[in-house]
Amino acid sequence: MRFNNDFYKGKYFWIGVLGLLFLGDFPWNNVCTVKGIIYLIMIVVGIVSIVGSMFNFSKYFS
């Protein structure tokens, strides 16, 4: 597994950044509501996208 030096040039990195922006408005008191679950899904997608773009996991699945 090789680190991708151009990770910020890919679209998955920026999708990940948008997903992590949902942390700022996360409903910490109401995690089990529909809004909380949607925010949690967006945050997980953001983390997976950023890690995937940094280590270029997409070449293993193509």
ZIRASUL-V96775 format. One line per field, one symbol per residue. psi: psi as a letter, one per 40 degrees, with the letter a starting at -180 (. if undefined). Layout:
# ZIRASUL-V96775
psi: ???
This chain:
# ZIRASUL-V96775
psi: hihhdfdeeiddddddddddeeddfhgddgdeidddddddddddddddddddddefeddde.
